[in-house]
Amino acid sequence: IKTRIASGALDRELGIVRNLGKVLAEEGVSGLFAGLQGRIVWSMLFSAVGFTTFEYLKAQLGVTDELEAEDEADEVSGRQPNPEPLSATRDNGPWPEEHVSGPRGKVGSRVRSLAT
């Protein structure tokens, strides 16, 4: 509707709601989706070119994802990845101990003392 108003195909003075009713009455629901195919094709092509360019430049610059870098480091060092999730191996949740501790002890104890 907005595109049709901007292009002059619909009367600007009627506003969005009345123009919406006019399109529905004259063309039905399918009239609301006129031109959608062109936008989808344009979006697909734009995304394909952008993604391809991004991946090409990433490869040329030697940039790797963090997970790829960790996997490569594990392969080089021979270290086996931890089969258990971090939260299952620690009692303080998914964060390492240094992220949970603060100047007054564990964050959980600080929260409990504030709540009481």
C-alpha positions as CSV (number, residue, x, y, z in Angstrom):
1,I,0.0,0.0,0.0
2,K,2.7,2.4,1.0
3,T,4.6,1.7,-2.2
4,R,1.5,2.3,-4.3
5,I,0.8,5.6,-2.6
6,A,4.4,6.7,-3.1
7,S,4.3,5.8,-6.8
8,G,1.0,7.6,-7.3
9,A,-1.0,4.5,-8.1
10,L,-3.3,5.2,-5.1
11,D,-4.6,8.5,-3.9
12,R,-2.5,9.9,-1.1
13,E,-5.4,11.9,0.3
14,L,-7.4,8.7,1.2
15,G,-4.7,7.5,3.6
16,I,-3.5,3.9,4.3
17,V,-6.7,2.4,5.7
18,R,-9.0,3.6,2.9
19,N,-6.5,2.6,0.3
20,L,-6.1,-0.8,1.9
21,G,-9.9,-1.2,1.7
22,K,-9.9,-0.1,-1.9
23,V,-7.2,-2.6,-2.9
24,L,-9.0,-5.4,-1.0
25,A,-12.3,-4.6,-2.7
26,E,-10.8,-4.3,-6.2
27,E,-8.1,-7.0,-6.2
28,G,-8.7,-9.1,-3.2
29,V,-6.0,-10.3,-0.7
30,S,-3.7,-11.2,-3.6
31,G,-3.5,-7.5,-4.5
32,L,-1.7,-6.9,-1.2
33,F,1.1,-9.2,-2.3
34,A,1.6,-7.7,-5.8
35,G,5.3,-7.1,-6.4
36,L,6.4,-9.4,-3.6
37,Q,8.1,-11.8,-5.9
38,G,10.4,-9.1,-7.2
39,R,11.3,-8.0,-3.7
40,I,12.0,-11.6,-2.7
41,V,14.3,-12.3,-5.7
42,W,16.1,-9.0,-5.1
43,S,16.6,-9.9,-1.4
44,M,17.9,-13.4,-2.3
45,L,20.4,-12.0,-4.8
46,F,21.6,-9.3,-2.5
47,S,22.0,-11.8,0.4
48,A,23.8,-14.3,-1.9
49,V,26.3,-11.6,-3.2
50,G,26.8,-10.2,0.3
51,F,27.4,-13.6,2.0
52,T,29.7,-14.8,-0.8
53,T,31.8,-11.6,-0.6
54,F,32.0,-11.9,3.2
55,E,33.2,-15.5,3.1
56,Y,35.7,-14.7,0.3
57,L,37.2,-11.8,2.1
58,K,37.2,-13.7,5.4
59,A,39.2,-16.5,3.7
60,Q,41.6,-14.0,2.0
61,L,42.3,-12.3,5.3
62,G,42.8,-15.5,7.2
63,V,40.0,-14.8,9.7
64,T,38.5,-17.8,11.4
65,D,35.6,-18.2,13.7
66,E,36.2,-18.6,17.4
67,L,34.9,-22.2,17.4
68,E,37.1,-23.1,14.4
69,A,40.1,-21.6,16.1
70,E,39.4,-23.6,19.3
71,D,39.0,-26.8,17.3
72,E,42.3,-26.3,15.4
73,A,44.1,-25.6,18.7
74,D,42.6,-28.8,20.2
75,E,43.8,-30.7,17.2
76,V,47.3,-29.3,17.3
77,S,47.7,-29.8,21.1
78,G,46.1,-33.2,21.0
79,R,43.7,-32.1,23.8
80,Q,40.3,-33.8,23.9
81,P,37.3,-31.6,24.3
82,N,35.4,-31.9,27.6
83,P,32.5,-34.3,26.9
84,E,30.4,-32.9,29.8
85,P,28.9,-29.4,29.6
86,L,30.5,-26.8,31.9
87,S,27.4,-26.5,34.0
88,A,27.4,-30.2,34.8
89,T,31.0,-30.2,36.0
90,R,30.7,-27.1,38.3
91,D,28.3,-26.3,41.1
92,N,28.1,-22.6,40.3
93,G,26.4,-22.8,36.9
94,P,27.8,-22.4,33.4
95,W,30.4,-19.7,34.4
96,P,34.0,-20.4,35.4
97,E,34.9,-19.8,39.0
98,E,36.8,-16.5,38.3
99,H,33.6,-15.0,36.7
100,V,31.5,-15.9,39.7
101,S,33.8,-14.8,42.5
102,G,34.0,-11.1,43.5
103,P,35.8,-9.1,46.2
104,R,33.4,-10.4,48.9
105,G,33.2,-14.0,47.8
106,K,30.8,-15.7,45.5
107,V,28.2,-13.7,43.8
108,G,25.5,-16.1,44.9
109,S,26.3,-15.5,48.6
110,R,26.2,-11.7,48.0
111,V,22.8,-12.0,46.4
112,R,21.5,-14.1,49.3
113,S,22.8,-11.6,51.9
114,L,21.1,-8.7,50.0
115,A,17.8,-10.6,49.9
116,T,17.7,-11.2,53.6
